[in-house]
Amino acid sequence: MSNEQWAMSNGQWAMVVVGALLPGGSALAQARASEPAKVSQTIAGAEITIEYSRPSLRGRHPDSLFGTQIEWGAIWTPGANNATTLSTSRTIVLNGTAVAAGKYGVWIEVRRDSSWLVHLHPDTARWHLPPPPRGQMIVSIPATPRQADGVRQTLAWEFDNLRAGGGQMRMWWGRTLLPIEIAIESSLGTAVAADVARRYEGAWTETSVRDTTRRRPFTIRYDTASRQLVATGAAGELPQHGTATWGYILLPRSEDIFVVAYTLNGELAQVPEPGQQVYLEFTVENGRATSYVRRNARDQVTANAVRTP
Amino acid sequence: MFSRRSFVAVLAAPAFVRLQDPHPDPRPGVDARDVMTAEQLNGYGADVREVFEMVRQIPQIADGLRCYCGCAGREGMRSLLTCFYRGGMATHCEICQAEARLAYRRHREGQTLAQIRRAVEARWG
């Protein structure tokens, strides 16, 4: 081969060098102005996932987003490229509005008076423009934005303040934070009808089967606000840390049978695993519980209880 | 879509909602003739042979219980008792075995079929 054939122009050599340094021809094609992201959180057995693309301020003033870049009254997807989606594996309650299990497109109607609406739409593969008509939305969730402590350059969805029965998800972009409270009913169910609950209310005395001299008070009462049967045992048997107060809650499992779970500051905090659950089984006569037995996870009776005189 | 109040109300009443098939009625005169015998269980562990012996003693109870292992509705699987027939799942299913042990224990305690059903529902329903 002649020297002339081997020779290449400077430009041709530059392309060879650049091509060799690139990780692969497809990498360049995937670079986007707003990269895709996914954030997922499991709460009380419900897996909640938000998929979105993340636009950045890119020099725009953090206070110029809503009301200027995104006009008041606009319906806007909180992301970029494909519309943001929300999926949940179980029914959840967002800012007081129930959302059935499924996947939804997310659209936010931004309003000057801060009475924003988070709309959920059935199309989960929709481009960010144009927004779907308001009349097609499956559910509309009221939400109130507030000013954040700091600035987020890139739009972010995140979960915070997690607890047994819920948490908070929020969108943050620029100086605007949009919190959405999440509430999830325990898969075991906590609510008891008032007329049913009255059967079990009262002061009880448990006697250990293994040591009949061991007695323990157990007081059951019905909390009408939460529609839950809550209970307290002997003083000091549950840990107390500062203002954190543990308690018991009776989760209905079958007629006159409950699983004992735990509350923290009045909220369901811990449900024992199936292999560690303790059951209270009541005997009811003339519409009122007269006794119960406490059974461990192996179905062994560990205590008998009667009403405290 | 639901408001939170109606959402909670749906969950609160009635106290117990049975969303699965109910327990079957035990067949009149049912016995344990089709429960796998000790000879047929040769090679299985002692704990498996023990639970099969328990079921042999309570066929009328076991035939009145729904099995919650997921086999209910499959052809030939009408009750917990049939799980312990040849071709059933009880030789290797922990739920079948645990449910049978509970039923046997409660029967020995003097509980009725209705009480045993509630205990089964509380654990696996």
Interface residues (C-beta under 8 A of the other chain):
Chain A: T91 V93 G96 T97 A98 V99 I138 V139 A183 E185 G189 A191 V192 A193 V196 R227 P252 R253 S254 E255 D256 I257 V259 P274 Y279 E281 D299
Chain B: M1 F2 S3 R4 F7 V8 L11 A12 A13 P14 A15 F16 R101 L102 R105 R106 R118 A119 E121 A122 R123 G125
